[in-house]
Amino acid sequence: MTVNSSRRIFLMSATGAALRAAPANRVRLGVIGAGGRGTLVMTTFQKDQDVEVGAVCDVYEPNLERTLSVGAKNQGGRATAAYRNYRQLLDDRSIDAVLIATPEHWHHRMVLDALAAGKDVYVEKPLCHTPEEGVELVEAEKRSEQIVQVGMQRRSYDLYQQGREIVAAGTLGKVHMVRSWWLNTQLGGTKTTKLDGVLDWKQWLGPRGDRPADPDIFRRWRLYSEFAGGIVADQGAHVYDGIHMLMGAGYPSAVTAAAGRAHAASGDTPESVVVTAEYPEDFIGVFTVNYAAMKYASRFDQMNHLDGQKARMDIGRVDLKVYAQGEEQKPAIEKQSAKGFGWATDLHVQNFLECVRTRKTPTAPMWLGFQAALVVQLANLSLKNGRRMKWNVAARKVEI
């Protein structure tokens, strides 16, 4: 046991799940989903000298072996347990918190199971795949004493926190529209036809039933609508969470979307989409994603324009600028992140670990993660149904 038994208190929730009080400074982390993002975030956790990766779980052997090796190297060779079924990892009572970095179609079930097992949770975005899943997760969060942080790292990012202060101070005047864009490419290449090692396909499919093994779905699941929301959801969840943070906004009242045809070699989701979200706070948030554009350096691939009645704020990955009325060519305010956008994940992980130790509410709890995911879910429903989709916040459901 890594946590002193005198400081670990077990309570029983209404559902019978064991809930743990704040652990000592030492935190043992379990990693569920050892792909590229999972490994990167794991190494960010390991920057904290009081974090030990106690277990790694993946159903693809090359990922499991690589991440076990990276994790052990970063902690002086200390042993890390290997699991091929995430429920076995959740049964490991030495694990205090889990990082869930699996494909989107697994998030809902894994988060619920982790909460029931009494684990604190850091889960990558988008939080869930459907509005119904999001409602269930938010309700589970209310019943739980566990800490949940959704990987919406702009919430912890110094640049976005400064931007929020500028908007809240009234510097821009009333903002009735936010315009955001994200440009890059996912075109070119061919479908994946072969994997480099053993994959437990049935476990990977999980709640998606059964079908013949498909290496391309495994590699590019983000582009398949059955497993994810496409690029509009993958990047739009970040963008709309940033809009919500800057504007102090909550759930959208309605969302409309339009899209071009899908052109990528893989998947069935479009790479060029325009989303318009309406908010009860009296503004609209317009997001344009085009992954059929040229390849951009990450510093220049995204931007948010907050169009105020007194000034406009442009905020991207690493800097923000405020242009006052009549001075559109010379910024009145300029700010830059101390360490750049990559630091946002470090700050977000630090915030999660602080909350694991203190039991404070993190910067991106489940309900905020759902608000962002809901916008892009409604956008995809708008594309599917060919109409404006309304959200009934009181009933917590999509209006038919």
SULKAUR-V508395 format. One record per run of one state. SS is the DSSP state (H for helix, E for strand, - for the rest). FROM is the first residue (numbers start at 1). LEN is the number of residues. If there is no record, write none. Layout:
SS;FROM;LEN
SS;FROM;LEN
//
This chain:
-;1;9
E;10;3
-;13;5
E;18;3
-;21;6
E;27;6
-;33;3
H;36;10
-;46;5
E;51;7
-;58;2
E;60;1
H;61;14
-;75;6
E;81;3
-;84;2
H;86;5
-;91;6
E;97;4
-;101;3
H;104;13
-;117;3
E;120;4
-;124;7
H;131;13
-;144;4
E;148;3
-;151;2
H;153;4
-;157;1
H;158;11
-;169;6
E;175;9
-;184;1
E;185;1
-;186;13
E;199;1
-;200;1
H;201;8
-;209;6
H;215;5
-;220;1
H;221;3
-;224;6
H;230;18
-;248;4
E;252;8
-;260;12
E;272;8
-;280;3
E;283;8
-;291;1
E;292;1
-;293;5
H;298;3
-;301;1
E;302;7
-;309;2
E;311;5
-;316;3
E;319;6
-;325;8
E;333;4
-;337;6
H;343;16
-;359;7
H;366;20
-;386;3
E;389;4
-;393;4
E;397;2
-;399;2
//
